[in-house]
């Protein structure tokens, strides 16, 4: 650390300030959490911000430090002090990282009974050339649109983050796992959905990370890390279309091409405040897509606006007859009660004034979910067991546990579960009818990394499995609960994808408001 360049202005720094500043810097380099906690002011108003977002309150800042495992090595190049009064001062330091590049940190210090402490801080570091938590490969663009200047296409100027399950010509498909990537052939042709987007004028910005073999709702890839959630810093992004969602949320791309088997479009959309659609099962071809469970796998996409979500649908969805008039929107209290109270209230706030409310019998929901999981696991092993047999160790712990269970599911168990699902599908479709069901996209706000993610997953899948079992289209709309993003999900009959996209656009013409 270089203390030579200290520029106080105006006057001499207050007594003890610089000693506290350097004590903080030493604690930072030593990852001395107790010392760092002492040097940050206690209470709920202390602030720490960086490019990932703002942490409010000493407890949130302390928890963040405990999770991150230290900070990159650096030295102080310059230190500038502006004295506010005898007990308050602003310190701006220019930092030089050991790995290269310069950054800055700005700290507001206050002197109290415990001595000098930071009350607010902002940290800026050089961004990585490629955030490998989000992208496997990226270009400018990686693949240019097929249109010409004279016929640029309806999606001209848009850019796509392609989930690393779709074939992109000239690239291998990694499926979220390094061992899979190492043995993957180079694709000769684009997947159907990728080709359609390119033909419509969109560029492929790059190939985005996915949870391993797309079997997760968290977004926490064991090998490549957790993509950031800029709308809820310190919380998970939602998976398995996590990389595509984070790329869109951060503005790296305007369209996130993903998949949804058990909620992998709807959950990241909810956690990151995005619009997302899971299409009717089978309505968009899955040619060139690495499968998980073909009975439930669907093409989907995420955007930051309802208008763009609908425009992408014009490129990917088949033409369908226009429905006669607006379908009735229905709320089911028993389904709302499966979510946290704040999420349920936020979803209610999205409903139009004329929405109906009715009681459904969902006593069989747990049985339906068990059957869904059984068939999903059986199909996942049929899709990948041949490759995984003898090499399950290449998977991270969570996904490996799911595939170890999948290997044990028998044909007889799968057959019995399919009987349950056939009956459930008929019942779900009859309940939805020609209406639009409004329910939570996920059971809660995005959990923190150290929360019990298995409990959150189970609660959310009780909601998301309805579309998977029914083969239904679902559109997630962003709303807020307690200042954090959540999703309100529109669910309709098979083939009503375009209608749902239009309804999503209509319901979001007014700014989203926090429920009272």
Buried (B, 14 or more C-beta within 10 A) or exposed (E): EEEEEBEBEEEEBBEEBBEBBBBBBEBBBEBBEEBBBBBBBBEEEBBBBBEEBEBBBBBBBBBBBEEEEEBEEBEBBBBBBBBEEEEBBBBBBBBBBEEEBBBBBBBBBBBEEEBBBBBBBBBBBBEEEEBBBBBBBBEEBBBEBBBEEEEBBEBBEBBBBBBBBBBBBEBBBBBBBEBBBEEBEEBEEBBBBBBBBBBBBBBBBBBBBBBBBBBBBBBBBBBBBBBBBBBBBBBBBBBBBBBBBBBBBBEBBBBBBBBBBBBBBBBBBBBBBBBBBBBBBBBBBBBBBBBBBBBBBBBBBBBBBBEBBBBBBEBBBEEEEEBEEEBBBBBBEBBBEBBBEBBBBBBBBBBEEEBEEEEBEBEEBEEBBEBBBBBBBBBBBBBBBEBBEEEBEBBBEBBBEBBEBBBEBEEEBBEBBBEBBEBBBEBBBEBBEEBBBBBBBBBBBBBBEEEEBEEBBBBBBBBBBBBBBBBBBBBBBBBBBEEBBBBBBBBBBBBBBBBBBBBBBEBBEEEBEEBE
